[in-house]
Amino acid sequence: MTKLTSENRMIQLLRKRYPRADLCLKKGIGDDAAVIHPGRSDEYWAITTDMLLEGVDFRLEWTRPFMLGCKSIAVNVSDLAAMGVQPRFFTVSLAVTEGTSERWVLEFYRGLNAPESAKGARLIGGDLSGSGNGILISITALGESKGRKILYRSGGRPGDFVYVTGILGQSAAGLTLLQSGKGRFRSRPRQDALRRHRTPEPRCEAGVWLAQSGLVRCMMDLSDGLSMDLPRMCSASGVGAEIELSNLPVFAKARLWDCDPVQLALHGGEDYELLFAVPEAKSRLLERKYPSRFPKITKIGKLIQNPKQISILEPGGKRRALPERGYDHFRPSNPDV
């Protein structure tokens, strides 16, 4: 019996076993969300689901129930942002341990419905259960397209420029603080890192704008780290990539607690920023039109012809392969949350 060792491999096996077989299904297994065109609807609908497990994805001693609710819906809505659709509805299944108070549950649900995290998605149902081994959260979120414009991980072509929104590695810096027991110290950089880890903000407004712009070929969100997610986009598009280290938008303040900002940006995970590719001929237009009210965008590299080559260029010009050291649920070496 083959041991389950890779999330990517398991997804590939499921994708082969359950291929798209319905006219209403526009995109099935293998993207940030499934996309359907139900009945006579004018628009496409994207559907995504995610789980959070106590001891794997969160620790109760590190987060209050309101914050946990915020993060739980944000990680789902981020998948909708990656497709360029507007969040509409969500359901939540919550299993809690014996002794969990009503107040804890109500505060958790208050976080689920926080506007900055839910981004307009409305709670419409779910399930409640008991658990004998930690809290379990499972959310399914639905989003609606605008003008049937949706972005997938596929579609990138050699020569396209690769962009990201926001700053990479800030959430991982916050996790490092919690793991080292330094999360209680008060300073602006530390609080920014902790907030980004505990209550990430999905980039829905930017995602919808990018999809509507007609300037972007493909897009996904960064949940498991650039070194894990970039190869996924490249695989879906049948291309490779070169990333310039000096262009990465890193969280430089992480050096204050002896972290390497570049390593956090490459491998940290839970950024929930957007990663997308733009044709070279449209890149200047994108940068000129992109609204300043959204998180900044940074050009970090380009897509190349060779699908087997995903590399990073160091400041001195040296090229080396980008190792996949981001988060994989089935990798034994994954650090505790």
C-alpha positions, 0 to 999 in steps of 0.5 A: 500500500502506497503511503500518502506523502504529497498533497499535490500527488493526491489531487492529481490522482483524484483529478484523473479518477473523477474527470469533468463529466457534466455540461454545467461544470466549467472547472473541476478538481485542481484549481482554487475553486470549482466553477459551475454554470447552473441552469439558466443563470447568467453568471458562473458560480465558484465553489470552494471548501476548506478545513481547519483542525485544532493542533494542525491549523491553529492552537486555541492558546494562540488565538481568540474565537473571534480571530479564529472565525475571521481566519476560517472564512478568510482562507475560503474567501481567498480562493474565491478572490483567486478566481476573480469572483465576488463572494456570496454565500457560505456554510460552516460545519463546526465540531467542538469539544466537551466544555466549549462554552456558548460564548466561545461559539457565538464569538467564533460565528461573529468572526466568521461574519466580520465584514473585512474577512467575509467580504460580503459572503453571507452565512446560510447554513451548516452543521454543529457536532461534538468532537472527542479530539479537538475542534474541527472547522469546515467551510464551503463558500460560493462566489459569483462571476461578473460578466462570466469573467473568471481566472484559472491557474492555467493560461499562462504563457512563456514571456508573461510577467509574474506579479504578486499583491502585497507583502510576502512572509509577514504571516510566517513571521507572525507564526515564528513569533508565536512558536518562539513564545515572543508573541506577547511582546508589544511593538508595531512590527510584531503586532503587524505580523501577528495580525496578518497571521491570525486575521488575514484579509483576502484580496477580493476587491483586487481579484475581481478587478484583475479578472475584469481588467482583461489584462491577466492570463492566470491567477491563484492565491498564495496559501502554502508559500510561493515555492509550493504555489508557483509550481502549481500555477506553472504545472497548470499552464505547462510552463516554467518560471524565473523569480528574481529574489531582489524583486520579492516584496519581503517583510524586512522587519522580520530581521528584528527577531532573527528571521530571514525575510527572503526565506519567509517570502519563498516558503512561509505560507498563509500569505493569502496574496494573489499570484498572477501572470500578465502578458509582457505587452500589457504589463505597463498598462496594468501597472498604470491602471491598477487602483492605488486603493488596493494592495500594491502589486510587484513584478517578481519574475516571468514565465519561461518555456521549460516546464521543468525549470522553476528557478530563482535569480540571485542579485549576483546573477546566479541561477538556482532551482527553487526548492519546494519547501512551503506547506504540505499537509502530508509532509512529515517535516511540517512545523507545528502551527 
